[in-house]
């Protein structure tokens, strides 16, 4: 698998055991979300380790690693959906960081949220934009 495309290698495509699927998903999660993704999985360990397993194995190992969309395109879709759903600021925090990790610019992230306002309304676009603003500030402080 290459980090630029998140395309599984031939052995990844044939992961058959539960552990192989998890390991493949962790490789994708690490490449996209880095420490942020691991924090989500760790936070689930005491309440729903199975949900954490499914996030890794299915969401990242099966869905995110499909080659039909590049990682940056997948993140644009994810940002739009989380913006439209509303109440997903914790997930927006992770996915705004992931979007920056896979090559989206701050301007593209903010524009995706502005565009979403047309379809899901100003309050949700505002909340998403404020979540992105927090991520940008956190990253600036970390530099």
C-alpha positions in Angstrom: 0.0 0.0 0.0 1.3 3.4 -0.8 0.5 6.3 1.6 -0.2 8.6 -1.4 -3.0 6.5 -2.8 -3.9 4.2 0.1 -4.2 1.5 -2.5 -3.9 -2.0 -1.0 -1.1 -4.2 -2.2 -2.0 -7.6 -3.5 -1.6 -9.2 -0.1 -3.7 -6.6 1.5 -6.6 -7.3 -0.9 -6.6 -10.8 0.3 -6.6 -10.2 4.0 -8.8 -13.0 5.3 -8.4 -13.3 9.0 -9.8 -10.8 11.5 -6.3 -9.8 12.5 -5.1 -9.4 8.9 -8.1 -7.1 8.2 -7.4 -5.1 11.4 -3.7 -4.8 10.6 -4.4 -3.6 7.1 -6.9 -1.1 8.4 -4.4 0.2 11.0 -1.9 0.8 8.3 -4.4 2.9 6.4 -5.6 4.7 9.6 -2.1 5.5 10.6 -1.2 6.9 7.1 -4.3 9.1 7.0 -5.1 10.1 10.6 -1.9 9.5 12.4 -2.2 9.9 16.2 -5.7 11.3 15.9 -7.1 8.1 14.6 -5.3 6.1 17.3 -6.8 8.3 20.0 -10.3 7.5 18.7 -9.6 3.8 18.9 -8.0 4.1 22.3 -11.0 6.1 23.6 -13.3 3.2 22.6 -11.2 0.5 24.2 -13.1 0.6 27.6 -16.6 1.1 26.3 -16.8 -0.6 22.9 -13.6 -2.2 21.6 -15.7 -3.9 18.9 -16.7 -0.5 17.5 -13.0 0.5 17.5 -12.2 -2.8 15.7 -14.9 -2.1 13.0 -13.7 1.4 12.5 -10.2 0.1 11.8 -11.1 -3.1 9.9 -14.1 -2.1 7.9 -14.1 1.7 7.6 -10.4 2.1 6.9 -9.4 -1.4 5.9 -12.3 -2.1 3.5 -13.8 1.2 2.5 -11.2 3.9 2.8 -8.6 1.9 1.1 -10.7 1.3 -2.1 -8.8 2.7 -5.1 -11.7 4.4 -6.8 -11.3 7.7 -4.9 -8.1 9.3 -3.8 -7.6 10.0 -0.1 -8.1 13.7 -0.5 -11.4 13.1 -2.4 -12.6 10.7 0.3 -11.8 13.4 2.9 -13.8 16.0 1.0 -16.8 13.7 0.9 -16.3 13.0 4.7 -16.1 16.7 5.5 -19.3 17.4 3.6 -21.2 14.5 5.3 -20.0 15.4 8.8 -20.9 19.1 8.1 -24.3 18.1 6.9 -25.0 15.7 9.8 -24.2 18.4 12.4 -23.2 17.5 16.0 -20.0 15.8 14.7 -17.4 18.2 15.9 -15.3 15.5 17.5 -15.2 13.6 14.2 -14.6 16.9 12.3 -11.5 17.4 14.5 -10.1 14.1 13.4 -11.1 14.5 9.7 -9.9 18.1 9.3 -6.5 16.9 10.5 -6.7 13.9 8.2 -7.7 16.2 5.3 -4.5 18.3 5.9 -2.5 15.1 6.2 -3.6 13.9 2.8 -3.0 17.1 1.0 -6.1 19.3 1.2 -5.3 22.9 2.0 -7.0 25.0 4.7 -8.7 27.0 1.9 -10.1 23.8 0.3 -11.4 22.6 3.7 -13.1 25.9 4.5 -14.5 26.1 0.9 -16.0 22.6 1.3 -17.8 23.8 4.4 -19.0 27.0 2.7 -20.3 24.9 -0.2 -22.1 22.5 2.2 -24.0 25.5 3.6 -26.0 25.6 0.4 -27.3 22.1 1.1 -27.4 21.7 4.8 -27.7 25.2 6.2 -25.7 28.0 7.8 -25.7 26.7 11.4 -24.1 23.4 10.4 -21.6 25.0 8.1 -20.7 27.5 10.9 -20.2 24.8 13.4 -18.0 22.8 11.0 -16.0 25.9 10.1 -15.4 26.7 13.8 -14.3 23.1 14.3 -11.8 23.5 11.4 -10.6 26.9 12.8 -9.8 25.1 16.1 -7.8 22.4 14.3 -5.9 25.1 12.3 -5.1 26.9 15.6 -4.0 23.7 17.3 -1.7 22.8 14.4 -0.2 26.3 14.4 0.5 26.1 18.1 2.2 22.7 17.6 4.7 24.2 15.1 
